[in-house]
Structure formats: C-alpha cells, structure tokens
Amino acid sequence: MATTAVSSTTSATSTIAANKTAAATTAAANKAAAQKIITSLNAGSGVDTASLAQNLVDAERMPQENGINAKITKNDSRVSGYAAISYVMSQVQTAMSALKDQTSFNSLNATSGNPSAFTVTTGAYAIEGSHDVEVLRLAKYQRTVSNGLSSATASLNGGKAMSIQLTVGSNIAPVINLAAGKDTPQDLADAINAAQAGVTAQVVNTGDGSANPFQVVMTGAPGSAGAFSLSTNYGSGNGVPGLGFMANNPNNQVATDAQVKVDGITYTRPSNTISDVVAGVTMNLKGLTGSSTGLDLTRDTTAIKEKINALATSYNDAMSMLNVVSDPKSTVDTYGATLVGDSTVRMVKQQLRSMFVNPSSTPGNNVKALWQVGMDIDASGTMTVDATKLDTALSSNFADVVKTFTGNQNNVSAYTVAAAGIAGDGLKKLNAMLGATGVLATQSANATTQNSKYQADLTKLGVRMDSLLARYQKQFASMNSLVGSVNSQKASLKSSFDGMMATYTGKTG
C-alpha cells in the first residue's frame, strides 16, 4: 500500500512539472507571435497613417488648387486673346497709315520729252496735264583756277604773313589772314574752307609733267549770286611766286543762272533743280533742249487701289479674329473662345466698324463715305471692294477721294488735332487703342497682374497644406503609439491568461 501510495504521488508530481513546462513553452511562443504581429502592424494600429494623412490633406488642397489654376488658365487665355486682337488691329493701323496723308495719293506719272535735258519727279500737289518745256541755260557755279605752282607745300610769300579778301556777290567777307610760315597753297586752301564764306578751295596736281603741276581751284555756289572775286595782300613779303590767276584760263567757269521756258513763260533760277514753276513738279535740268519739248503728267491709280484693297483685307481679318476669340464654340487653336463675353471685344468691334461705315469728317462734294468708293460691308459682315465703283470715283472725283480719306493733310499723327478724314481719324483712334495705355494693353496687363496674385495664392496654399500635413502626421503618430501600447498590454494579458490556463487545466487555449 505504502509503495503504491508513493508511486502515485511521484506520478502526479511528474505530470504537474510537465504541464508547467508546456505552459511556459506556449507562453513564450504566444509572446513571440504577439511581438511579431505588433511589429508587422507598424507597432500599433496597423493603419498606413502616412498615406491617410496625405490623402486628407489632398482632399482639402485639390479643390482650392484646381480653382486657382482654372483662374490662371483663363487669364492666360485672355492674354492670348488680347494679343491676337492687338496683332490684327495693328494690321488695320498699317493699312490706314498708308492712306492717311495727301501725299499717299501721289500717283502721277511724269514723262519728259527729252530725258537727257531734264527729268521730272512729282509731289502731292501735281495735277494731270501737259506742258511745253525748253531749257535755255543751265545754272553753273564760278570756278577760278590759279597759275601753276611747284608744290602744295611751297611758300607763296617767302614765309612771310599774308592775307586775302573774298567778295561773294555783293558781300565782302572778313579778311583771311595767313601767319608767317603758313603761306603754302595748302594753307591757303585750308584757310578759305575754314572761313565758310561761300567759296571752297582745293589744291590739285594736274600731273602734266611741267615744273609747276599744282593749281589752287576755287569754286562758288551755283548761280550768278555765287560769283566771287579775290584780292591778295602780301604784307612785308615779296609775293614770290605769289598767287596768280589768268582770266583766259580755259578751266575757269563763269557763274550763271538757269533759264527754262515753260508754256511760253521764261523763268530764271539759281539752281538746276526747279520746283516752283509747275505745281507739284520738280524739274532737274541736265542740258539744253534746243527747242520746245513735252512734259506729260498722267495719273496712275494702281498703287492707290492696292492700298484700298489692303485696307479692306485688314478689316476682314480683324473682324474674323474678333469673332474667333468671342465664339464659345470656336475650335481655333490658341485663340479660339479665349474672350467669350468680354466687353472689350464688343467695344473694339464697334469702334472698328464705325471707322469704316461712318461718313468722313472731311467729306468731298461727291464722295463723303467709303461706300461711295466701292468699299461696302455685305450681309455676312465681310467688306468687299467694287472695282468698277472705285475706278469711277478715282477717275471722276479724285480730289474728293483724297479729301475724304485725308482731309488734305500730311504727316497726320496722334497729336493731330484737326479733322483728318477717314484714314487720319481712324489712325488716331487705333493709335490710342494700341498704345501702352490703351484698352488692349491695359486689359492684358490686368490679367497678368491677377495671375501674379493667383500664383501667390498657390504658394500660400502650399504652405498651409504643408502645415496641415505636419499636424496630421503628429496626431496620427500619437494615436498609433497609444493603440500600439493598448495592443501590447492586450497581448501580454492574453499570454498570461493562456499560461495560467495551461498550468491549471492543462489546456493551451
């Protein structure tokens, strides 16, 4: 019995020890597993807190960022639209400029009956017609040539001081003094030129092989009023070799005025360029005609018609672009639908149309508006030019056409106050519209300024969102740490309870 009792007690003790060992093993395994789970779950909640924080920030950032970027895109489109309008309106400006002055209509062809005797150029005031011209005499300048001299640097007065006196026409010029040692032919020529008395001088080398190949050549202004004379005072010098002139030198030339007979009337002028005999015509005399010859002035309107057609084309191009930028359905790249509903577009359209359809501020008797020269706008809004009507206006009412376009003014600019016709007035309006302070530049600058502000708003939004992200990350880190701590306690308690359960029940879970 005793032996049996002892054996039973030993067996029970062995069983309890075995159960404790198993429980310890299970507890260690559970602890390791729990630690592995905690580690794999980011030591806490198991949530990807970095992505969660970024997604929350993005959800707040994107609507605001998209709204600001949409405004920037719209303003960029507006700037492109204003640039397109500025370009096409500048083309109208160029076309208007070509017709703004009375001289723009200078279209007479001048034909000389004897081009070797005279040529002709026409100005704005030339009138069609024919004239009889006879060149009787050419204007010439006086040329006086000295006797031969040995050198350009040889003394004229033995090295002594000397002076000369020039008389030009009826005017006595101041005395020209040459100091001692400055009495060479070249010194003399230099002094005459420096005096600017209406006479020029140069020393030439004839190269004739003689001992005295150098000569002083003096010339005056064209016409008889430029005739001159010269007297020499050698002072204390001996005047050797001196400055001598032969009256019969074949190289001398007498000053004369030009004479030309036009339509039976003889005109005397000091120059061979005569612009005050035939209105608007400049004659350049080259030789004598020997007899009367013709000067024909005929009008060529080809260039004028090209300018008017170019003006119509520029109008159509401008209107086309204005329609493109304001059409919400436009599919034109870059510029299409960029200024839909923009009041500036409407204003530019109205001003442009009024330039072309309103009567001239300087109307002629029979031509007062562009439609009367064949420039008309059809039902589709396109300007066309009736070639027949334009030809008729230019041939029958040329002066009216010029006045209607220009007000008979020249050099019209933004500062011109008086009425300047359709082209002149239109150019002034376009200059104001396209100037640095004009509506197009101002609107474009405003859009650019707004975009600068929007870019600043984007920067501020970025700073604010970065701050929000940092706050979320800090909050989620605290939450993650708390959840991790709770999960760790839970795992530890579970492991302890599991160990106790194994100890007293022999079960591991």
C-alpha positions in Angstrom: 0.0 0.0 0.0 2.7 2.3 1.0 4.7 1.5 -2.0 1.7 2.1 -4.2 1.0 5.5 -2.5 4.5 6.7 -3.1 4.3 5.7 -6.7 1.1 7.6 -7.3 2.4 10.8 -5.7 5.6 10.7 -7.8 3.5 10.3 -11.0 1.3 13.3 -10.1 4.3 15.4 -9.4 5.8 14.5 -12.8 2.6 15.3 -14.5 2.4 18.8 -12.9 6.0 19.6 -13.9 5.4 18.5 -17.4 2.3 20.8 -17.6 4.3 23.8 -16.3 7.0 23.2 -18.9 4.4 23.0 -21.6 2.7 26.2 -20.3 6.0 28.1 -20.3 6.7 27.0 -23.8 3.3 28.1 -25.0 3.6 31.4 -23.3 6.9 32.1 -24.9 5.5 31.2 -28.3 2.5 33.4 -27.8 4.6 36.3 -26.7 6.9 35.9 -29.8 3.8 35.7 -32.0 2.3 38.8 -30.5 5.5 40.7 -30.9 5.7 39.7 -34.5 2.2 40.9 -35.1 2.8 44.2 -33.4 5.9 44.7 -35.4 4.2 43.8 -38.7 1.3 46.2 -37.9 3.5 49.2 -37.5 3.9 48.6 -33.8 0.3 49.7 -33.2 -2.9 50.2 -35.2 -1.9 48.5 -38.4 -3.1 51.6 -40.3 -0.9 53.3 -43.0 -1.0 56.7 -41.2 1.4 58.4 -43.7 -1.0 57.7 -46.6 -4.0 58.6 -44.5 -2.5 62.0 -43.6 -1.6 62.8 -47.2 -5.0 61.8 -48.5 -6.8 64.0 -46.0 -4.5 67.0 -47.0 -5.0 66.3 -50.7 -8.8 66.2 -50.2 -8.6 69.7 -48.8 -5.9 71.0 -51.2 -7.2 69.9 -54.6 -10.5 71.8 -54.8 -8.8 75.1 -53.9 -5.7 74.4 -56.1 -7.9 73.4 -59.1 -10.0 76.6 -58.6 -6.9 78.9 -58.6 -5.3 77.1 -61.6 -8.6 77.4 -63.5 -8.4 81.2 -63.0 -4.8 81.3 -64.1 -5.6 79.3 -67.2 -8.5 81.6 -68.0 -6.3 84.7 -67.6 -3.6 83.1 -69.8 -6.2 82.6 -72.5 -7.3 86.2 -72.1 -3.8 87.4 -72.6 -3.5 85.3 -75.8 -6.8 86.7 -77.0 -5.8 90.3 -76.4 -2.5 89.6 -78.2 -4.4 88.3 -81.2 -6.7 91.3 -81.3 -3.7 93.7 -81.0 -2.0 92.0 -83.9 -4.9 92.2 -86.3 -5.7 95.7 -85.3 -2.1 96.7 -85.9 -2.6 95.4 -89.5 -5.5 97.8 -89.8 -3.3 100.5 -88.4 -0.7 99.8 -91.0 -3.3 99.9 -93.8 -4.8 103.1 -92.5 -1.3 104.7 -92.3 -0.7 104.0 -96.0 -3.7 106.3 -96.8 -3.6 108.9 -94.1 -1.7 111.7 -95.9 -2.4 113.7 -99.0 1.0 112.6 -100.3 -0.3 109.0 -100.0 -2.3 109.6 -103.2 0.6 110.9 -105.2 0.1 108.8 -108.2 1.1 110.9 -111.2 3.5 109.5 -113.8 5.6 112.2 -115.3 7.2 111.8 -118.7 9.9 114.1 -120.1 10.1 114.5 -123.8 13.8 114.9 -123.6 15.2 113.0 -120.6 18.8 114.0 -121.5 17.8 117.6 -121.0 15.6 117.3 -117.9 14.0 114.7 -115.7 10.8 115.2 -113.6 9.5 114.0 -110.2 6.0 114.6 -108.9 4.7 115.6 -105.5 1.3 115.6 -103.8 0.0 118.7 -105.5 0.8 117.8 -109.1 -2.1 118.0 -111.5 -2.7 115.9 -114.6 -1.9 117.8 -117.8 0.7 118.5 -120.5 3.3 121.3 -120.6 5.8 122.7 -123.2 9.3 123.0 -121.8 12.5 124.5 -123.2 15.8 124.5 -121.3 17.6 127.7 -122.4 20.5 127.7 -120.0 21.9 125.7 -117.1 22.9 127.1 -113.7 26.6 127.0 -113.2 29.0 127.9 -110.4 32.1 130.0 -110.8 35.3 128.1 -111.0 38.6 130.1 -110.8 41.9 128.2 -111.3 45.3 129.6 -110.3 48.5 129.6 -112.3 50.8 126.6 -111.9 52.8 126.0 -108.6 55.7 123.8 -107.9 54.3 122.1 -104.8 51.3 122.1 -102.4 53.7 122.9 -99.6 56.0 125.5 -101.2 55.9 129.1 -99.8 53.8 131.6 -101.7 55.3 134.7 -99.9 58.8 133.7 -98.8 57.5 132.5 -95.5 56.0 135.9 -94.6 52.5 136.6 -93.3 49.9 137.4 -96.0 46.1 137.9 -96.3 43.3 137.5 -98.8 39.9 139.2 -99.2 36.9 137.4 -100.8 33.9 139.2 -102.2 30.9 136.9 -102.9 28.1 138.6 -104.8 27.8 142.0 -103.2 29.0 140.7 -99.8 32.6 141.4 -98.6 33.8 138.6 -96.4 36.1 139.1 -93.4 39.8 139.1 -94.2 41.5 135.8 -94.2 45.0 136.0 -92.6 47.8 133.5 -93.1 50.5 133.7 -90.4 54.2 133.7 -91.2 55.3 130.2 -92.2 51.7 129.3 -93.1 51.7 130.7 -96.6 51.7 127.5 -98.7 49.0 126.7 -101.3 47.6 124.0 -98.9 47.5 126.5 -96.0 45.6 129.0 -98.3 43.0 126.4 -99.3 42.5 125.3 -95.7 42.0 128.9 -94.6 39.5 129.6 -97.3 37.4 126.5 -96.4 37.6 127.3 -92.7 36.2 130.8 -93.4 33.0 129.3 -94.8 32.5 132.5 -96.9 30.7 130.7 -99.8 33.8 129.7 -101.6 35.6 126.4 -101.4 39.2 125.7 -102.4 41.4 122.7 -103.1 44.9 122.1 -104.3 45.1 119.7 -107.3 48.1 118.0 -109.1 47.5 118.1 -112.8 50.3 115.7 -113.5 51.1 117.5 -116.7 54.8 116.8 -116.4 55.7 120.5 -116.1 57.7 122.1 -113.3 54.5 123.6 -111.9 51.8 121.0 -112.0 49.9 122.2 -108.9 47.0 124.6 -109.0 44.6 126.1 -106.5 41.0 125.6 -107.7 38.3 127.8 -106.1 34.5 127.3 -106.6 31.5 129.2 -105.5 27.8 128.4 -105.2 25.7 127.8 -108.3 24.0 130.8 -109.9 25.1 134.3 -110.5 24.7 135.2 -106.9 27.6 132.9 -106.1 30.1 134.8 -108.3 33.2 135.9 -106.3 36.4 137.8 -106.6 39.7 137.6 -104.6 42.3 140.2 -103.7 45.7 139.4 -102.1 47.8 141.4 -99.7 51.4 140.1 -99.3 52.3 142.5 -96.5 56.1 142.6 -95.9 56.6 139.6 -98.2 57.8 139.7 -101.8 54.8 137.9 -103.2 57.0 135.3 -104.9 55.8 133.2 -106.5 52.6 134.6 -105.3 49.0 133.5 -106.2 48.2 134.4 -109.8 45.1 133.9 -111.9 44.8 134.1 -115.7 41.4 135.5 -116.8 41.6 133.4 -120.0 42.4 130.1 -118.2 40.3 127.5 -120.2 39.4 125.8 -116.9 37.7 128.8 -115.5 33.9 128.9 -115.5 31.5 131.9 -115.1 28.6 131.6 -112.6 25.2 131.7 -114.4 21.6 131.2 -113.5 19.4 128.6 -115.1 16.7 129.6 -117.6 13.8 127.5 -118.6 10.7 128.4 -120.6 7.5 126.6 -119.6 4.3 127.2 -121.6 5.8 130.3 -123.1 7.0 131.9 -119.9 10.7 132.2 -119.2 11.9 131.5 -115.6 15.4 132.3 -114.2 16.5 130.3 -111.2 19.9 129.9 -109.4 19.7 126.1 -109.4 19.2 123.4 -111.9 16.6 121.9 -109.5 13.4 123.8 -110.1 10.3 123.0 -108.1 8.2 126.3 -108.2 7.3 126.5 -111.9 4.8 123.6 -112.4 2.7 122.9 -109.3 3.8 119.7 -107.6 6.5 119.0 -110.1 10.3 119.2 -109.7 12.4 119.5 -112.8 16.1 118.5 -112.7 17.9 120.3 -115.6 20.7 118.4 -117.2 21.2 120.0 -120.6 19.8 122.4 -123.2 16.8 121.2 -125.3 17.5 123.3 -128.4 13.7 123.6 -128.9 10.5 123.1 -127.0 9.7 119.6 -125.8 6.8 118.0 -123.9 6.2 117.3 -120.2 3.2 114.9 -119.7 1.6 114.2 -116.3 -0.8 111.3 -116.3 -2.4 109.7 -113.3 -1.7 106.0 -112.3 -4.1 104.8 -109.6 -2.8 101.3 -109.4 -0.9 101.8 -106.2 -3.9 103.6 -104.6 -6.3 100.8 -105.5 -3.8 98.3 -103.9 -3.7 100.3 -100.7 -7.6 100.5 -100.6 -7.9 96.7 -101.2 -5.3 96.1 -98.5 -7.3 98.2 -96.1 -10.5 96.1 -96.8 -8.5 92.9 -96.3 -7.2 94.1 -92.9 -10.7 95.0 -91.8 -12.0 91.5 -92.7 -9.0 89.8 -90.9 -9.6 91.9 -87.8 -13.3 91.1 -87.7 -12.6 87.4 -88.3 -10.3 87.3 -85.3 -12.7 89.2 -83.1 -15.3 86.6 -83.9 -12.9 83.7 -83.2 -11.9 84.9 -79.8 -15.5 85.6 -78.7 -17.2 82.5 -80.1 -17.8 79.9 -77.4 -17.9 77.1 -80.0 -14.7 78.1 -81.7 -12.2 75.3 -82.2 -9.3 77.5 -83.4 -6.1 76.6 -81.5 -4.6 79.1 -79.0 -7.1 81.9 -79.7 -10.5 80.3 -80.1 -13.1 81.1 -77.4 -10.5 83.0 -75.3 -12.6 86.1 -74.7 -16.2 84.8 -74.6 -18.5 87.5 -73.2 -15.6 90.0 -72.9 -16.9 93.6 -73.2 -13.6 94.8 -74.7 -14.2 92.6 -77.8 -17.6 94.3 -78.3 -16.1 97.7 -77.8 -13.3 97.1 -80.4 -15.8 95.7 -82.9 -18.0 98.7 -82.5 -15.1 101.2 -82.9 -13.7 99.3 -85.9 -17.0 99.2 -87.7 -17.7 102.9 -87.1 -14.3 103.8 -88.6 -15.4 102.3 -91.9 -19.2 102.9 -92.1 -19.4 106.5 -90.7 -19.2 109.4 -93.1 -15.8 111.2 -93.3 -15.1 114.1 -91.0 -13.8 115.9 -94.1 -16.2 115.0 -96.9 -15.8 115.9 -100.5 -18.6 117.2 -102.7 -19.5 113.9 -104.3 -17.6 111.4 -102.2 -18.3 111.5 -98.5 -18.0 107.9 -97.3 -16.3 104.7 -98.1 -19.3 103.0 -99.7 -19.1 105.7 -102.4 -15.7 104.4 -103.4 -16.9 100.8 -103.6 -16.0 99.7 -100.0 -19.1 98.1 -98.6 -20.0 95.6 -96.0 -22.2 92.7 -97.1 -24.9 90.8 -95.1 -22.3 88.4 -93.7 -20.2 91.3 -92.3 -17.5 91.0 -94.9 -16.1 94.1 -96.6 -15.9 93.9 -100.4 -14.5 96.4 -102.9 -16.4 97.1 -106.0 -13.6 97.6 -108.6 -15.8 99.5 -111.1 -17.2 101.9 -108.5 -13.6 102.5 -107.2 -12.3 103.2 -110.7 -15.1 105.7 -111.3 -14.5 107.5 -108.1 -10.8 107.8 -108.7 -11.2 109.0 -112.3 -14.2 111.3 -111.8 -13.8 112.6 -108.2 -10.1 112.1 -107.4 -9.9 115.2 -105.3 -13.0 114.2 -103.3 -11.5 110.8 -102.6 -8.3 112.3 -101.3 -10.1 114.8 -99.1 -12.5 112.1 -97.7 -9.5 109.9 -96.7 -7.1 112.6 -95.6 -8.7 115.9 -95.0 -6.0 117.1 -97.4 -3.5 116.9 -94.5 0.0 115.5 -94.4 2.0 113.9 -91.5 -1.1 113.0 -89.5 -0.2 111.6 -86.1 -1.7 111.0 -82.7 -1.0 114.7 -81.9 -3.0 116.0 -84.9 -6.0 118.0 -83.6 -7.8 118.9 -86.8 -10.2 116.5 -88.6 -8.1 114.3 -90.8 -10.6 112.2 -92.8 -11.4 108.5 -92.6 -7.8 107.3 -92.6 -6.4 110.1 -90.5 -9.1 109.9 -87.8 -9.1 106.1 -87.9 -5.3 106.1 -87.4 -5.6 108.4 -84.3 -8.2 106.0 -82.8 -6.1 103.0 -83.5 -3.0 104.6 -82.0 -4.9 105.3 -78.8 -6.3 101.7 -78.7 -3.0 100.0 -79.4 -0.8 102.4 -77.2 0.8 101.5 -74.0 -2.1 102.9 -72.1 -4.7 101.7 -74.5 -7.6 99.3 -73.6 -5.9 96.2 -75.0 -2.6 96.7 -73.3 -4.4 97.6 -70.0 -6.6 94.5 -70.1 -3.7 92.3 -70.8 -1.7 93.8 -68.0 -4.6 93.4 -65.6 -4.9 89.7 -66.5 -1.1 89.2 -65.9 -1.3 91.1 -62.6 -4.2 88.9 -61.5 -2.2 85.8 -62.3 0.7 87.0 -60.2 -1.7 87.3 -57.3 -3.1 83.8 -58.0 0.4 82.4 -58.1 1.0 84.0 -54.7 -2.3 82.3 -53.5 -1.0 78.9 -54.7 2.2 79.5 -52.7 0.2 80.4 -49.6 -2.0 77.3 -50.1 1.1 75.1 -50.3 2.5 76.5 -47.1 -0.8 76.0 -45.3 -1.2 72.4 -46.6 2.3 71.5 -45.5 1.5 72.8 -42.1 -1.7 70.7 -42.0 0.1 67.6 -43.1 2.6 68.0 -40.3 -0.2 68.4 -37.8 -2.0 65.2 -39.1 1.3 63.3 -39.0 1.9 64.3 -35.4 -1.7 63.4 -34.4 -1.6 60.1 -36.1 1.8 59.3 -34.6 0.3 59.8 -31.1 -2.7 57.7 -31.9 -0.6 55.0 -33.3 1.6 55.0 -30.2 -1.5 54.8 -28.0 -3.1 52.0 -30.0 0.2 50.1 -30.0 0.5 50.4 -26.2 -3.0 49.1 -25.7 -2.4 46.2 -28.2 0.8 45.4 -26.4 -1.0 45.2 -23.0 -3.7 43.1 -24.5 -1.2 40.7 -25.9 0.6 40.5 -22.6 -2.6 39.8 -20.6 -3.7 37.2 -23.1 -0.4 35.5 -22.8 -0.6 35.5 -19.0 -4.1 34.1 -19.0 -3.1 31.5 -21.5 -0.2 30.5 -19.3 -2.4 30.3 -16.2 -5.0 28.3 -18.2 -2.3 25.8 -19.3 -1.0 25.5 -15.7 -4.3 24.7 -14.1 -6.2 23.0 -16.8 -3.5 21.5 -19.0 -5.1 23.4 -21.9 -3.1 25.8 -24.1 -6.0 27.9 -25.2 
